[in-house]
Amino acid sequence: MFRNHYQGGRFVEIFSAQGKNPGAKWKIFGNPSAISKEYDKELKGFVFVLEGNSLINKMKLPRETKQTLGLVQQYLTLQIFVPLGKDFATELLITDFDNIKRRLYLSTVHKELSVTPLHAKIPLFMIKRKIWCNMCIDLVTFTYEIFRGALFQSLDGITISANCKLRKVFTLKFKPPVTAEEDGVQDDIPPTCQLNSDVPQVTQLLDLNEIHKPKTKCREKAVQETGILGNRGQGNTCNGKTQDVSHIAFGSKILGPPPSSNRRTNAKVPGKRLESPLWPCSDTLDQGGKRSTLQTPANEYQNGKSIKQSICRLFKLPNFCMIVPLNLGLNSLFF
């Protein structure tokens, strides 16, 4: 349709809601009453209103499937108003320099980018809502980055679905001035396509960087939260290690947990001598069976030296089993 038209200027207008029958070249799908031309008091002009199910109610250009648009400029711009809480979608048919036709399906229904060799589902969760938006789609970048080096040649089909108000559709040769962004080679929106200055409006450029921004922020936040949780875990571990685990035995405070009360008593075997294991009282066994040295409390230091020579021996007595430090003497066992 536009292949033989001059496209070397600043823009090429594809659709305008003004005029007698602006939708004559478009094919309408779904309920005819869901797509209508209305006068917008805020804009002081006519708009196309698409309502209802975004999968059913839509309009497609060109009308015939055998026709192609042949639009070659880099930036496709939809001048739309998307309400809050409603789905919106647009589908683009593009052709690369290998004459392979591919489809870009941009929708608020999609939660993440999904790509096949000939089809891409692109999320639109970042789209500006409840405000008039010049939604600018970078066709060259999308084609190259999504389809792994494919070179954009032309835009050959457009489908716009509910829910939105649509004023104009046009292509731009250069990148428009994006709201809150002033870098790169830019060009103003053509005067014939501009909204009135008193109308709240934004210009938004859609590319892969814009799509990945929310994910990057979420990922950074998750990393920060993970770091905080990790620090908490380390703090708990350190606190657990520095806790004073001790018990009272023979009137003295002894570092370490009390002896287990459910020890198995070895039965006497005739002709064999039972031997008790010996180990320093400042040593304990960890869960892996390895010895770990515990520190001696400060009140058990004498002349600046720790009493490291106290050894606990396990005595097997008729009715009980206890740990006795050597410095208490054996006489303390008997009454």
C-alpha positions as CSV (number, residue, x, y, z in Angstrom):
1,M,0.0,0.0,0.0
2,F,2.8,2.4,0.9
3,R,5.6,0.7,-1.0
4,N,5.4,3.0,-3.9
5,H,4.8,6.1,-1.8
6,Y,7.6,8.5,-0.9
7,Q,8.9,7.7,2.6
8,G,12.0,9.8,2.8
9,G,10.4,12.6,4.8
10,R,10.1,12.9,8.6
11,F,7.0,10.7,8.9
12,V,4.4,8.7,7.0
13,E,0.8,8.9,8.3
14,I,-1.0,5.5,8.3
15,F,-4.2,6.2,10.1
16,S,-6.1,9.3,11.4
17,A,-9.5,9.3,13.2
18,Q,-10.4,12.5,11.4
19,G,-12.3,12.5,8.2
20,K,-15.5,10.9,6.8
21,N,-14.7,7.2,6.9
22,P,-11.2,6.7,8.4
23,G,-11.7,3.0,9.0
24,A,-12.6,2.1,5.4
25,K,-9.2,0.5,4.7
26,W,-9.2,-1.5,7.9
27,K,-10.7,-4.8,8.5
28,I,-12.9,-4.9,11.7
29,F,-13.0,-8.1,13.8
30,G,-15.5,-8.9,16.7
31,N,-18.5,-6.9,17.8
32,P,-19.1,-3.9,15.4
33,S,-20.5,-1.9,18.3
34,A,-17.3,-2.4,20.3
35,I,-15.3,-0.3,17.8
36,S,-16.7,3.1,17.0
37,K,-15.7,6.6,16.2
38,E,-16.4,9.2,18.9
39,Y,-15.8,12.8,19.6
40,D,-13.4,13.4,22.5
41,K,-14.0,16.6,24.4
42,E,-10.5,16.7,25.9
43,L,-8.8,16.4,22.6
44,K,-11.5,18.4,20.8
45,G,-11.4,15.9,18.0
46,F,-12.5,12.5,16.9
47,V,-10.9,9.2,18.1
48,F,-11.5,5.5,17.5
49,V,-12.6,3.7,20.6
50,L,-11.9,-0.1,20.9
51,E,-13.6,-1.8,23.9
52,G,-14.2,-5.3,25.1
53,N,-12.2,-8.5,24.7
54,S,-8.7,-7.8,23.3
55,L,-8.6,-11.2,21.6
56,I,-11.8,-10.6,19.7
57,N,-12.3,-6.9,19.1
58,K,-9.6,-5.5,16.8
59,M,-8.9,-3.8,13.6
60,K,-6.3,-4.9,11.0
61,L,-4.5,-3.1,8.2
62,P,-4.3,-3.9,5.3
63,R,-7.8,-5.2,4.8
64,E,-6.8,-8.0,2.4
65,T,-4.2,-10.6,3.4
66,K,-2.5,-10.5,0.0
67,Q,-1.7,-6.8,0.4
68,T,1.4,-5.5,2.3
69,L,2.1,-2.1,3.8
70,G,5.7,-1.8,2.8
71,L,6.6,0.8,5.5
72,V,10.3,1.2,5.9
73,Q,10.8,3.9,8.5
74,Q,12.3,2.7,11.8
75,Y,9.8,4.0,14.4
76,L,6.1,3.0,14.5
77,T,4.1,5.4,16.7
78,L,0.6,4.7,18.0
79,Q,-1.1,7.7,19.5
80,I,-3.3,6.0,22.1
81,F,-5.0,6.3,25.5
82,V,-5.1,3.0,27.4
83,P,-7.4,2.9,30.5
84,L,-6.5,1.5,33.8
85,G,-7.2,-2.2,34.5
86,K,-7.9,-3.1,30.8
87,D,-5.9,-5.3,28.4
88,F,-4.4,-3.9,25.3
89,A,-2.5,-5.5,22.4
90,T,-1.1,-4.8,19.0
91,E,0.4,-7.2,16.4
92,L,3.0,-6.3,13.8
93,L,3.9,-8.3,10.7
94,I,7.5,-7.5,9.7
95,T,9.8,-8.7,6.9
96,D,13.5,-8.9,7.1
97,F,16.1,-8.7,4.3
98,D,16.0,-12.5,3.9
99,N,12.3,-12.0,3.0
100,I,11.3,-13.9,6.1
101,K,8.0,-12.7,7.6
102,R,7.9,-12.6,11.4
103,R,5.3,-11.4,13.9
104,L,5.6,-9.3,17.0
105,Y,2.7,-9.6,19.4
106,L,2.8,-6.9,22.0
107,S,0.2,-7.3,24.8
108,T,-0.4,-6.4,28.4
109,V,-1.5,-10.1,28.9
110,H,2.1,-11.4,28.5
111,K,4.2,-11.5,31.6
112,E,7.6,-12.2,30.0
113,L,9.3,-12.2,26.6
114,S,8.7,-15.4,24.6
115,V,10.5,-16.0,21.2
116,T,10.3,-18.6,18.5
117,P,12.0,-18.3,15.1
118,L,9.0,-16.6,13.5
119,H,7.0,-15.2,16.4
120,A,7.7,-13.1,19.5
121,K,5.4,-12.4,22.5
122,I,6.4,-9.1,24.1
123,P,5.0,-7.9,27.4
124,L,3.5,-4.4,27.7
125,F,3.5,-4.0,31.5
126,M,5.5,-0.8,31.2
127,I,3.0,1.0,29.0
128,K,1.7,4.4,30.3
129,R,-2.0,4.3,31.2
130,K,-4.7,6.8,31.8
131,I,-2.8,9.4,29.7
132,W,-2.4,10.1,26.1
133,C,0.8,8.4,24.9
134,N,2.8,8.5,21.8
135,M,3.8,4.8,22.0
136,C,6.9,4.5,19.8
137,I,8.1,1.0,18.8
138,D,11.7,0.6,17.5
139,L,11.2,-1.9,14.7
140,V,14.9,-2.1,13.8
141,T,16.0,-2.9,17.4
142,F,13.2,-5.4,18.0
143,T,13.9,-7.3,14.8
144,Y,17.7,-7.4,15.3
145,E,17.8,-8.3,19.0
146,I,14.8,-10.6,19.3
147,F,15.4,-12.6,16.1
148,R,19.2,-12.8,16.6
149,G,20.7,-10.5,14.0
150,A,17.7,-10.3,11.5
151,L,17.7,-7.0,9.7
152,F,14.4,-5.1,9.5
153,Q,13.3,-4.4,5.9
154,S,9.6,-3.4,6.1
155,L,6.5,-3.3,8.3
156,D,3.8,-5.1,6.3
157,G,0.8,-5.4,8.7
158,I,-0.7,-3.8,11.8
159,T,-3.4,-5.1,14.1
160,I,-4.7,-3.0,17.0
161,S,-6.8,-4.6,19.7
162,A,-9.0,-3.4,22.5
163,N,-8.9,-1.6,24.9
164,C,-7.8,1.9,23.9
165,K,-8.7,5.2,22.3
166,L,-6.8,5.6,19.0
167,R,-6.1,9.0,17.4
168,K,-3.3,8.5,14.9
169,V,-0.9,5.9,13.6
170,F,2.3,6.9,11.8
171,T,5.9,6.1,11.3
172,L,8.9,8.3,12.1
173,K,12.3,8.4,10.4
174,F,14.1,9.5,13.6
175,K,13.6,8.8,17.3
176,P,11.2,11.3,18.9
177,P,12.0,13.2,22.1
178,V,11.1,10.7,24.8
179,T,9.7,12.1,28.0
180,A,12.5,12.5,30.6
181,E,15.1,11.5,28.1
182,E,17.3,13.8,25.9
183,D,20.0,11.6,24.4
184,G,20.5,10.3,20.8
185,V,19.4,11.7,17.5
186,Q,15.9,12.9,18.0
187,D,13.1,14.6,16.0
188,D,9.9,16.3,17.2
189,I,6.5,14.8,16.6
190,P,5.3,16.3,13.3
191,P,3.0,19.2,13.8
192,T,0.1,17.5,12.1
193,C,0.3,14.6,14.5
194,Q,0.8,16.6,17.7
195,L,-1.8,16.7,20.5
196,N,-2.9,20.0,21.9
197,S,-0.4,21.4,24.4
198,D,-3.0,21.6,27.1
199,V,-3.6,17.8,26.9
200,P,-1.6,15.7,29.4
201,Q,0.6,13.5,27.3
202,V,3.9,11.5,27.2
203,T,6.1,10.0,24.6
204,Q,7.4,6.5,25.3
205,L,9.9,4.5,23.4
206,L,9.6,0.7,23.5
207,D,12.7,-1.4,23.0
208,L,14.3,-4.4,24.8
209,N,16.0,-2.1,27.3
210,E,12.6,-0.7,28.4
211,I,11.1,-4.1,28.7
212,H,14.0,-5.4,30.9
213,K,14.1,-2.4,33.2
214,P,11.4,-3.7,35.7
215,K,13.0,-7.2,35.8
216,T,16.4,-5.7,36.5
217,K,15.0,-3.6,39.4
218,C,13.3,-6.7,40.8
219,R,16.4,-8.7,40.5
220,E,18.5,-6.1,42.3
221,K,16.0,-5.9,45.0
222,A,15.9,-9.6,45.4
223,V,19.7,-9.6,45.7
224,Q,19.7,-7.0,48.4
225,E,17.0,-8.9,50.3
226,T,19.1,-12.0,50.0
227,G,22.1,-10.2,51.3
228,I,20.2,-8.9,54.3
229,L,18.9,-12.4,55.1
230,G,22.4,-13.8,54.7
231,N,23.7,-11.2,57.2
232,R,21.0,-12.1,59.6
233,G,21.9,-15.8,59.3
234,Q,25.5,-15.0,60.0
235,G,24.5,-12.9,63.0
236,N,22.5,-15.7,64.4
237,T,25.3,-18.2,63.8
238,C,27.8,-15.9,65.6
239,N,25.4,-15.4,68.5
240,G,24.9,-19.1,68.8
241,K,28.7,-19.7,69.0
242,T,29.2,-17.1,71.7
243,Q,26.4,-18.3,73.9
244,D,27.7,-19.5,77.3
245,V,26.8,-23.2,77.5
246,S,27.6,-24.4,81.0
247,H,26.3,-26.4,83.9
248,I,26.9,-26.8,87.6
249,A,28.8,-29.8,88.9
250,F,30.3,-30.3,92.4
251,G,29.4,-26.7,93.3
252,S,31.4,-25.2,90.5
253,K,30.4,-23.8,87.1
254,I,31.8,-25.9,84.3
255,L,31.8,-24.8,80.7
256,G,30.0,-27.2,78.3
257,P,26.7,-29.0,78.2
258,P,25.7,-31.4,81.0
259,P,26.4,-35.1,80.5
260,S,23.6,-37.0,78.7
261,S,21.3,-38.8,81.1
262,N,20.4,-41.5,78.6
263,R,23.9,-43.1,78.3
264,R,23.9,-46.8,77.7
265,T,25.5,-48.7,80.5
266,N,27.9,-51.4,79.2
267,A,27.1,-54.8,80.6
268,K,29.9,-56.7,82.3
269,V,31.5,-59.3,80.2
270,P,33.2,-62.1,82.1
271,G,36.9,-62.3,81.6
272,K,37.2,-58.9,80.1
273,R,38.2,-55.6,81.6
274,L,36.2,-52.5,80.9
275,E,38.2,-49.4,80.2
276,S,36.9,-45.9,80.4
277,P,38.0,-43.4,77.8
278,L,40.0,-40.4,78.9
279,W,40.0,-36.9,77.3
280,P,40.6,-33.4,78.5
281,C,37.5,-31.8,80.1
282,S,38.1,-28.7,77.9
283,D,37.3,-30.8,74.8
284,T,33.9,-31.8,73.5
285,L,32.8,-33.8,70.5
286,D,30.8,-32.0,67.8
287,Q,28.2,-33.7,65.6
288,G,30.7,-34.9,63.1
289,G,32.6,-36.8,65.8
290,K,35.5,-34.4,65.7
291,R,37.0,-32.8,68.8
292,S,36.5,-29.0,69.3
293,T,38.3,-27.1,72.0
294,L,36.2,-24.9,74.2
295,Q,37.6,-21.8,76.0
296,T,38.0,-21.9,79.8
297,P,36.1,-19.2,81.7
298,A,38.1,-16.3,83.0
299,N,37.6,-17.1,86.6
300,E,39.5,-20.4,86.2
301,Y,42.7,-18.7,85.3
302,Q,45.4,-18.6,87.9
303,N,48.6,-16.4,87.7
304,G,47.7,-15.6,84.1
305,K,47.7,-19.3,83.1
306,S,44.8,-21.5,82.4
307,I,44.3,-24.7,84.3
308,K,44.6,-26.8,81.2
309,Q,46.0,-29.7,83.1
310,S,42.7,-30.7,84.7
311,I,41.6,-34.0,83.3
312,C,38.3,-35.6,83.8
313,R,38.1,-39.3,84.2
314,L,35.0,-41.3,83.8
315,F,34.6,-43.6,86.8
316,K,32.2,-46.5,86.7
317,L,30.6,-46.7,90.1
318,P,27.8,-49.0,91.4
319,N,24.9,-46.6,91.0
320,F,26.0,-43.6,89.1
321,C,28.5,-42.2,86.6
322,M,30.2,-38.8,87.0
323,I,33.0,-36.7,85.7
324,V,35.6,-35.8,88.3
325,P,38.3,-33.3,87.9
326,L,41.6,-34.5,89.2
327,N,42.2,-31.4,91.3
328,L,39.2,-32.3,93.5
329,G,40.9,-35.5,94.7
330,L,39.5,-39.0,94.9
331,N,38.5,-38.5,98.6
332,S,35.6,-36.2,97.4
333,L,33.9,-39.2,96.0
334,F,33.4,-40.9,99.3
335,F,31.5,-39.6,102.3
